[in-house]
Amino acid sequence: MTAIFKKEILLFTKNKFGLLTICLLLLLYGLILFTNLFNLNILESGYADFGTFFSLSPIIFLLYIPAIAMRSFSEEFKNDTIDILISKPIPKFGLVMGKFFAIYFIIFLSIIPTLIYPITIYFIGENTGNLDVGSVIGSYLGLLFLCLAFTSISIFSSSLSKNQLNSFIIGVVLNLFFFYGFDIISQLFNSGQISLIIQEIGMFKHYELLSKGLISSSDIIYFLSISYIFLFFSKYRIEIKSS
């Protein structure tokens, strides 16, 4: 698994497009949060609030993560190198986890530079420190767990097709459905209990609670469970391909 992890990280760092995507991500956040281009300028909002960042992040990452992960298995299938990987003394689940941790590490590195935004707001406000630090920390934790689930779904999507574009589209659709879909479906039911159950299946409610700084073990277990399920599906796809 470690060898796969190192290989994926090395391939990403050697690929100029990979590093460019991180730069574009940070540029996009900067344009949205600190310019009037999208009318969401935090500096002109009148109060120190970082909620805009965490409201936009799911939309950005449900596109960004499939773009990073789409080549993980699609390229192996396309180049017929999957047989070489499978022939090595690596458990199939270890193969999946190696790629998963590599992609998630890249996403983690993409998020780290954004810490400069709340730090900036913390110090340039009219009253230094007039920012709910606890809420920001909880929100970042929620974003990391959300990205964990998005990454596992995107890895699975990459195992479904040899075509990277198809893998990207499948990943975006699945991430979109699991984040917004169940919340939309829940609104179709008059019964509050049924609506609540459907909302619990989707990611939106769990992420929303974590983004408010309400850290609950049930929400963390939910994201870990979603991640494991889709990683297991990826392992199953590899087994089918190798049979």
Secondary structure, 3 states (H helix, E strand, C coil): CHHHHHHHHHHHHHCHHHHHHHHHHHHHHHHHHHCCCCCCCHHHCCCCCCHHHHHHHHHHHHHHHHHHHCHHHHHHHHCCCHHHHHHCCCCHHHHHHHHHHHHHHHHHHHHHHHHHHHHHHHHHCCCCCCCCHHHHHHHHHHHHHHHHHHHHHHHHHHCCCCCHHHHHHHHHHHHHHHHHHHHHHHCCCCCHHHHHHHHHHCCHHHHHHHHCCCCCHHHHHHHHHHHHHHHHHHHHHHHHHHC
